[in-house]
Amino acid sequence: MVYQAIKTFAKDGKKDLHITCDNCIAQNKNNLSLFFWSWLSMLGWYNNITINFMIPGHTKFICDSFFGHIKKTYRNQKVNTVDDIEDIVNNSSKGNEGLRYNGGIGWKWFDFQNFFSKNNFINLPHITKYHHFRFSNLSEDLGKVYCSENSGGVEICHKLLRDDNNFNINEKLDILDVMHISEERKKYLYQKIRQHIEDPYKDVYYL
């Protein structure tokens, strides 16, 4: 999803990319994300990429307000279909836009996990203690990350790519297939959810 957003909103004509994240290890602060930012630098999309993580206790910022707008709109609306959800997102704020998967037409899931693992990327030790990461597309910095515990603090350099001579940065990304809904899940939706849907829409998703 981040890849789709960057290609759509923040790629062409930009020299520097600054990302602010909450301190969620599962979603944001992990080695896969570091490999991803390093790869963007290698592609030459940006001269510099900085990733900053807010310290625990200070993790509310502008993105949360947009989700708040969606929640306010959602609680006063009837929702029967995915179309209704899209309308709620679009009507919640000028800054929100619903983007649906739509069978891969809207956007796709790419297999970054396999892409980076087979290309010899190396995990950063003690990643959780760092809050600031920097990447550069200078030839001597490609495949490396500079990290610091504090803003403006002393940086340490870590090589993420074991052998850059064997890494094809333009290799085509594999697309992950979306799993079809199971029969058990269909049965659950029919028996437990369908009853709460208004009559004109009961058979749209709950046959």
C-alpha contacts under 8 A as a table, 3 or more apart, distances in Angstrom:
res1	aa1	res2	aa2	distance
1	M	4	Q	5.08
1	M	5	A	6.22
1	M	109	W	7.66
2	V	5	A	5.08
2	V	6	I	6.14
3	Y	6	I	5.26
3	Y	7	K	6.22
4	Q	7	K	5.26
4	Q	8	T	6.15
4	Q	107	W	6.93
5	A	8	T	5.07
5	A	9	F	5.85
5	A	10	A	7.33
6	I	9	F	5.37
6	I	10	A	4.76
6	I	11	K	5.78
7	K	10	A	6.25
7	K	11	K	5.45
8	T	11	K	7.10
10	A	14	K	6.74
10	A	17	L	7.91
11	K	14	K	5.84
11	K	45	W	6.54
11	K	46	Y	7.89
12	D	45	W	7.89
14	K	17	L	7.37
14	K	45	W	7.85
14	K	46	Y	6.64
15	K	45	W	7.50
15	K	46	Y	4.78
15	K	47	N	5.31
15	K	48	N	6.94
16	D	46	Y	5.35
16	D	47	N	5.72
16	D	48	N	4.91
16	D	49	I	5.88
17	L	46	Y	6.68
17	L	48	N	6.39
17	L	49	I	4.76
17	L	50	T	6.41
18	H	49	I	5.91
18	H	50	T	4.96
18	H	51	I	6.14
18	H	52	N	7.86
19	I	49	I	7.76
19	I	50	T	6.19
19	I	51	I	4.81
19	I	52	N	6.22
20	T	51	I	5.96
20	T	52	N	4.88
20	T	53	F	5.88
20	T	54	M	7.37
21	C	24	C	7.95
21	C	28	N	6.73
21	C	51	I	7.43
21	C	52	N	6.23
21	C	53	F	4.91
21	C	54	M	6.46
22	D	28	N	7.33
22	D	53	F	5.55
22	D	54	M	5.41
22	D	55	I	7.70
22	D	59	T	5.39
22	D	60	K	7.79
23	N	28	N	7.02
23	N	29	K	6.60
23	N	53	F	5.58
23	N	54	M	5.98
23	N	55	I	6.57
23	N	56	P	6.68
23	N	59	T	7.32
24	C	27	Q	5.62
24	C	28	N	5.50
24	C	29	K	6.01
25	I	28	N	5.60
25	I	29	K	4.40
25	I	30	N	5.72
25	I	128	T	7.40
26	A	29	K	6.76
26	A	30	N	6.67
27	Q	30	N	7.26
28	N	33	S	6.57
29	K	33	S	6.80
29	K	34	L	7.92
29	K	127	I	7.57
29	K	128	T	7.13
30	N	33	S	5.58
30	N	34	L	6.72
30	N	127	I	7.23
31	N	34	L	4.99
31	N	35	F	6.24
31	N	123	N	5.70
31	N	124	L	6.56
31	N	127	I	7.67
32	L	35	F	5.15
32	L	36	F	6.27
32	L	112	F	7.79
32	L	113	Q	6.85
32	L	116	F	7.63
33	S	36	F	4.92
33	S	37	W	6.35
34	L	37	W	5.26
34	L	38	S	6.14
34	L	145	V	7.81
35	F	38	S	5.09
35	F	39	W	6.06
35	F	116	F	6.88
35	F	121	F	6.93
35	F	160	L	7.07
36	F	39	W	5.08
36	F	40	L	6.40
36	F	112	F	7.86
37	W	40	L	5.16
37	W	41	S	6.47
37	W	49	I	7.28
37	W	135	F	7.29
38	S	41	S	5.15
38	S	42	M	6.38
38	S	135	F	6.30
38	S	142	L	7.22
38	S	143	G	5.90
38	S	144	K	7.00
38	S	145	V	7.23
38	S	160	L	7.99
39	W	42	M	4.98
39	W	43	L	6.26
39	W	143	G	7.50
39	W	169	I	7.07
40	L	43	L	5.06
40	L	44	G	6.55
40	L	45	W	5.91
40	L	46	Y	7.26
41	S	44	G	5.17
41	S	45	W	6.11
41	S	46	Y	5.91
41	S	47	N	6.95
41	S	48	N	7.23
41	S	49	I	7.33
41	S	135	F	6.70
41	S	136	S	6.16
41	S	137	N	5.03
41	S	142	L	7.00
42	M	45	W	7.76
42	M	137	N	6.04
42	M	142	L	5.97
42	M	143	G	7.26
42	M	169	I	7.02
43	L	169	I	6.59
43	L	170	N	7.69
44	G	47	N	6.80
44	G	137	N	6.29
46	Y	49	I	6.73
46	Y	136	S	7.90
46	Y	137	N	7.07
47	N	136	S	5.78
47	N	137	N	5.26
47	N	138	L	7.53
48	N	134	R	7.32
48	N	135	F	5.70
48	N	136	S	4.62
48	N	137	N	6.54
49	I	134	R	5.77
49	I	135	F	5.04
49	I	136	S	6.49
50	T	132	H	7.34
50	T	133	F	5.72
50	T	134	R	4.51
50	T	135	F	6.39
51	I	132	H	5.82
51	I	133	F	5.05
51	I	134	R	6.36
52	N	131	H	5.89
52	N	132	H	4.66
52	N	133	F	6.49
53	F	131	H	4.93
53	F	132	H	6.32
54	M	58	H	6.13
54	M	59	T	5.78
54	M	131	H	7.12
55	I	58	H	5.77
55	I	59	T	6.88
55	I	131	H	7.46
56	P	59	T	6.32
60	K	63	C	7.96
60	K	64	D	6.28
61	F	64	D	5.73
61	F	65	S	7.12
62	I	65	S	5.33
62	I	66	F	6.97
63	C	66	F	5.42
63	C	67	F	6.74
64	D	67	F	5.14
64	D	68	G	6.18
65	S	68	G	4.78
65	S	69	H	6.36
66	F	69	H	5.10
66	F	70	I	6.53
66	F	93	S	7.19
66	F	95	G	7.27
66	F	96	N	6.86
67	F	70	I	5.07
67	F	71	K	6.30
68	G	71	K	5.07
68	G	72	K	6.26
69	H	72	K	5.19
69	H	73	T	6.34
69	H	92	S	5.38
69	H	93	S	6.44
70	I	73	T	5.25
70	I	74	Y	5.91
70	I	88	I	6.74
70	I	89	V	5.75
70	I	92	S	5.19
70	I	93	S	7.65
71	K	74	Y	4.98
71	K	75	R	6.16
72	K	75	R	5.68
72	K	76	N	7.12
72	K	92	S	7.74
73	T	76	N	5.76
73	T	77	Q	6.71
73	T	88	I	6.29
73	T	91	N	7.73
73	T	92	S	5.74
74	Y	77	Q	5.35
74	Y	78	K	7.89
74	Y	88	I	6.20
77	Q	88	I	7.91
78	K	84	D	7.82
79	V	82	V	7.98
79	V	84	D	5.51
79	V	85	I	6.69
80	N	84	D	6.50
80	N	197	I	5.75
80	N	198	E	6.82
80	N	201	Y	6.44
81	T	84	D	5.29
81	T	85	I	6.87
81	T	201	Y	7.33
81	T	204	V	7.67
81	T	205	Y	7.88
82	V	85	I	5.06
82	V	86	E	6.33
83	D	86	E	5.11
83	D	87	D	6.27
84	D	87	D	5.11
84	D	88	I	6.25
85	I	88	I	5.11
85	I	89	V	6.35
86	E	89	V	5.25
86	E	90	N	6.21
86	E	98	G	5.17
86	E	99	L	7.63
86	E	100	R	7.80
87	D	90	N	5.10
87	D	91	N	5.97
87	D	98	G	7.57
88	I	91	N	5.20
88	I	92	S	5.89
89	V	92	S	5.28
89	V	93	S	7.46
89	V	96	N	6.08
89	V	97	E	6.11
89	V	98	G	5.53
90	N	93	S	6.65
90	N	94	K	7.49
90	N	96	N	5.74
90	N	97	E	4.95
90	N	98	G	5.76
91	N	94	K	7.49
91	N	96	N	7.82
92	S	96	N	6.78
93	S	96	N	5.30
94	K	97	E	7.79
99	L	106	G	6.53
100	R	106	G	5.62
100	R	107	W	7.48
101	Y	104	G	5.45
101	Y	105	I	6.49
101	Y	106	G	4.83
101	Y	107	W	5.47
101	Y	108	K	7.02
102	N	105	I	5.46
102	N	106	G	5.55
102	N	107	W	7.77
103	G	106	G	7.43
104	G	107	W	5.26
104	G	108	K	5.12
105	I	108	K	7.47
108	K	175	I	6.87
108	K	176	L	7.73
109	W	175	I	5.83
109	W	176	L	5.40
109	W	177	D	7.66
110	F	173	L	6.26
110	F	174	D	5.79
110	F	175	I	4.53
110	F	176	L	5.55
111	D	114	N	5.77
111	D	115	F	6.35
111	D	173	L	6.61
111	D	174	D	5.44
111	D	175	I	5.87
111	D	176	L	5.80
112	F	115	F	4.82
112	F	116	F	6.04
112	F	173	L	7.31
112	F	174	D	7.96
113	Q	116	F	5.65
113	Q	117	S	6.11
114	N	117	S	5.16
114	N	118	K	6.09
115	F	118	K	5.83
115	F	119	N	6.61
115	F	173	L	6.85
115	F	174	D	7.74
116	F	119	N	5.14
116	F	120	N	6.83
116	F	121	F	6.07
117	S	120	N	5.81
117	S	121	F	6.17
118	K	121	F	7.87
119	N	161	L	7.85
119	N	166	N	7.57
119	N	167	F	5.95
120	N	161	L	6.13
120	N	162	R	5.54
120	N	163	D	6.91
121	F	160	L	5.34
121	F	161	L	4.51
121	F	162	R	5.91
122	I	159	K	7.38
122	I	160	L	4.81
122	I	161	L	5.98
122	I	162	R	6.46
123	N	160	L	6.64
124	L	127	I	5.67
124	L	158	H	6.95
124	L	160	L	7.12
126	H	129	K	6.01
126	H	130	Y	7.72
127	I	130	Y	5.80
128	T	131	H	7.69
129	K	149	E	6.31
130	Y	133	F	7.65
130	Y	147	C	6.36
130	Y	148	S	5.52
130	Y	149	E	4.29
130	Y	150	N	7.51
131	H	147	C	7.57
131	H	148	S	6.41
131	H	149	E	5.20
131	H	150	N	6.45
131	H	151	S	7.81
132	H	147	C	5.57
132	H	148	S	5.28
132	H	149	E	6.38
132	H	150	N	6.88
132	H	151	S	6.73
133	F	145	V	6.58
133	F	146	Y	5.59
133	F	147	C	4.49
133	F	148	S	6.67
134	R	145	V	5.84
134	R	146	Y	5.00
134	R	147	C	6.39
135	F	141	D	7.34
135	F	142	L	7.81
135	F	144	K	6.88
135	F	145	V	5.41
135	F	146	Y	6.55
136	S	141	D	5.74
136	S	142	L	6.62
137	N	141	D	6.24
137	N	142	L	5.66
138	L	141	D	5.23
138	L	142	L	6.35
139	S	142	L	5.58
141	D	144	K	5.43
141	D	145	V	7.72
143	G	159	K	6.07
143	G	160	L	5.43
143	G	161	L	4.99
143	G	164	D	7.19
144	K	157	C	6.75
144	K	158	H	5.61
144	K	159	K	4.38
144	K	160	L	5.32
144	K	161	L	7.04
145	V	157	C	5.76
145	V	158	H	5.40
145	V	159	K	6.49
145	V	160	L	6.85
146	Y	155	E	5.82
146	Y	156	I	5.52
146	Y	157	C	4.51
146	Y	158	H	6.45
147	C	155	E	5.14
147	C	156	I	5.38
147	C	157	C	6.51
147	C	158	H	7.91
148	S	151	S	7.17
148	S	152	G	7.78
148	S	153	G	5.78
148	S	154	V	5.85
148	S	155	E	4.65
148	S	156	I	6.48
149	E	153	G	6.60
149	E	154	V	7.78
149	E	155	E	7.99
150	N	153	G	4.92
150	N	154	V	7.83
159	K	162	R	7.14
161	L	164	D	6.03
163	D	166	N	5.98
163	D	167	F	7.12
164	D	167	F	5.19
168	N	171	E	5.42
181	I	185	R	6.40
181	I	186	K	6.84
182	S	185	R	5.18
182	S	186	K	6.29
183	E	186	K	5.00
183	E	187	K	6.15
184	E	187	K	5.12
184	E	188	Y	6.31
185	R	188	Y	4.99
185	R	189	L	6.21
186	K	189	L	5.17
186	K	190	Y	6.18
186	K	206	Y	7.20
187	K	190	Y	5.14
187	K	191	Q	6.12
188	Y	191	Q	5.23
188	Y	192	K	5.63
188	Y	193	I	7.30
189	L	192	K	5.43
189	L	193	I	4.84
189	L	194	R	6.10
189	L	206	Y	6.07
190	Y	193	I	6.00
190	Y	194	R	5.09
190	Y	195	Q	7.81
190	Y	206	Y	5.11
190	Y	207	L	6.52
191	Q	194	R	6.44
191	Q	195	Q	7.39
192	K	195	Q	6.65
193	I	196	H	5.67
193	I	197	I	7.13
193	I	206	Y	7.85
194	R	197	I	5.37
194	R	202	K	5.84
194	R	206	Y	5.75
195	Q	198	E	7.98
195	Q	202	K	7.70
197	I	201	Y	6.48
197	I	202	K	5.48
198	E	201	Y	5.72
198	E	202	K	6.15
199	D	202	K	5.32
200	P	203	D	7.70
201	Y	204	V	5.36
201	Y	205	Y	7.91
202	K	205	Y	6.98
202	K	206	Y	6.00
202	K	207	L	7.53
203	D	206	Y	5.04
203	D	207	L	4.94
204	V	207	L	7.03
